[in-house]
Amino acid sequence: MTGDKSGSPSDVDLWRGARNGAAAALGALLDRHQAGMRAVALSVMGNVPDAEDAVQDASLIALRRIGDVRQPESVGAWLRMIVRNVCRSRLRAAVPTAPLPDLAAPAQQDGPEQVIDRHAMRDWLWRAIDELSPTLRMTVMLRHFSPRTPSYEQMADLYGVPVGTVRSRLSEARAKLAQALATTADSVHDDAVTLTRASARQAEETLAAAEQGWFAELVAERWTHDFGYYVGRERVGGRDFLVRGMEGDLEAGVRQRFVTAVAGKDITIWEMDLVNPPDDPNHCPPAVAWLMSMKDGRCDQLRLFHAPTG
């Protein structure tokens, strides 16, 4: 391994290790360039809290995109560029907490298999995510790994909590994720792609069951007896409530088309396009995400996030 005169590994060495899945190398790389990343964020955002948020967002983007670096010797400049782009995206957005371009919805021409392959991450990263509490895990997955990313305000509505609570949960999740990455690189973990593919098959089977008239039977088999559908913190119904809602949509001519899945240990997100009938094109928003908490492999809680129209 090469390095500087002090014997420390070079940026190229650390990048190579990070690209090959060494969490410690990625952690060291981010730590080495943290000061420069903060300086860029502060110069653009103008205040410490927003700058810290931008650096944390940029760090998670780097986790996903470390293999995209074309000039490893300039990885520091690459990290600062990500920070700058994150900051500019926040400033340009009408709502400061709007989703980042990096996490935009997948292109329509992509099929589920291509989307899964493109968004699948290293197993050690999923191991780190699974070390988070269920609340933090859902928050970070929804914000950073779901193609249709809700804003902080929308996430607050989903869970019935203040926006400040969402911000604090994300901050805590990011900090714990960074710590966990350093300890999970060598841990055995279920293959992330296998989990996601299995979840994608279940999503397509669920939609097919609804189309074919046996949605209630499938839900009874695959969802817990105490299943709850939640709006914010309020439980508004169980399995029967959801079955009636699905049947009502189908009777109105609304169909759901599976887009992609994100699956962890006990949190699953299904992304669906909503196809409205020709005579009522505005019946439903254009898309919906199923946010599911799992228990023993069965769906136990569900929240729906509808993409805004327009």
BELRA-V352597 format. One record per residue. D_LAST is the distance of its C-alpha to the last C-alpha in whole Angstrom. Layout:
d_last=D_LAST
d_last=D_LAST
//
This chain:
d_last=52
d_last=52
d_last=52
d_last=53
d_last=56
d_last=56
d_last=55
d_last=51
d_last=49
d_last=47
d_last=43
d_last=44
d_last=46
d_last=43
d_last=40
d_last=42
d_last=43
d_last=39
d_last=38
d_last=40
d_last=39
d_last=42
d_last=40
d_last=43
d_last=42
d_last=39
d_last=39
d_last=42
d_last=40
d_last=37
d_last=40
d_last=42
d_last=39
d_last=37
d_last=39
d_last=38
d_last=34
d_last=34
d_last=36
d_last=33
d_last=30
d_last=33
d_last=33
d_last=29
d_last=28
d_last=31
d_last=32
d_last=33
d_last=31
d_last=27
d_last=30
d_last=31
d_last=27
d_last=26
d_last=30
d_last=29
d_last=26
d_last=27
d_last=30
d_last=28
d_last=26
d_last=30
d_last=31
d_last=29
d_last=29
d_last=33
d_last=34
d_last=32
d_last=34
d_last=36
d_last=39
d_last=40
d_last=42
d_last=39
d_last=37
d_last=38
d_last=36
d_last=33
d_last=33
d_last=32
d_last=30
d_last=28
d_last=28
d_last=27
d_last=24
d_last=23
d_last=24
d_last=22
d_last=19
d_last=19
d_last=21
d_last=18
d_last=15
d_last=14
d_last=15
d_last=18
d_last=18
d_last=14
d_last=15
d_last=17
d_last=17
d_last=20
d_last=18
d_last=15
d_last=14
d_last=17
d_last=17
d_last=16
d_last=20
d_last=21
d_last=23
d_last=24
d_last=27
d_last=26
d_last=23
d_last=26
d_last=29
d_last=26
d_last=25
d_last=29
d_last=31
d_last=34
d_last=36
d_last=37
d_last=34
d_last=33
d_last=36
d_last=36
d_last=32
d_last=34
d_last=37
d_last=34
d_last=34
d_last=32
d_last=30
d_last=30
d_last=29
d_last=26
d_last=25
d_last=25
d_last=24
d_last=21
d_last=20
d_last=22
d_last=22
d_last=19
d_last=17
d_last=14
d_last=15
d_last=14
d_last=15
d_last=19
d_last=17
d_last=16
d_last=19
d_last=21
d_last=19
d_last=20
d_last=23
d_last=24
d_last=26
d_last=25
d_last=23
d_last=27
d_last=28
d_last=25
d_last=26
d_last=29
d_last=29
d_last=27
d_last=30
d_last=32
d_last=31
d_last=31
d_last=34
d_last=36
d_last=34
d_last=36
d_last=39
d_last=39
d_last=38
d_last=41
d_last=43
d_last=41
d_last=42
d_last=45
d_last=44
d_last=43
d_last=40
d_last=39
d_last=37
d_last=33
d_last=32
d_last=34
d_last=33
d_last=29
d_last=30
d_last=32
d_last=29
d_last=27
d_last=30
d_last=30
d_last=26
d_last=26
d_last=29
d_last=28
d_last=25
d_last=28
d_last=30
d_last=27
d_last=27
d_last=31
d_last=32
d_last=33
d_last=30
d_last=33
d_last=35
d_last=33
d_last=32
d_last=36
d_last=37
d_last=34
d_last=33
d_last=36
d_last=37
d_last=36
d_last=32
d_last=30
d_last=26
d_last=25
d_last=23
d_last=24
d_last=27
d_last=28
d_last=29
d_last=28
d_last=29
d_last=31
d_last=31
d_last=32
d_last=28
d_last=26
d_last=28
d_last=27
d_last=24
d_last=24
d_last=26
d_last=24
d_last=21
d_last=23
d_last=25
d_last=21
d_last=21
d_last=18
d_last=19
d_last=18
d_last=19
d_last=20
d_last=19
d_last=21
d_last=23
d_last=25
d_last=28
d_last=31
d_last=34
d_last=32
d_last=29
d_last=26
d_last=23
d_last=21
d_last=18
d_last=17
d_last=14
d_last=14
d_last=15
d_last=15
d_last=18
d_last=17
d_last=19
d_last=16
d_last=13
d_last=11
d_last=13
d_last=12
d_last=9
d_last=9
d_last=11
d_last=14
d_last=17
d_last=20
d_last=22
d_last=26
d_last=29
d_last=32
d_last=36
d_last=38
d_last=36
d_last=34
d_last=31
d_last=32
d_last=29
d_last=25
d_last=22
d_last=18
d_last=15
d_last=12
d_last=9
d_last=6
d_last=4
d_last=0
//
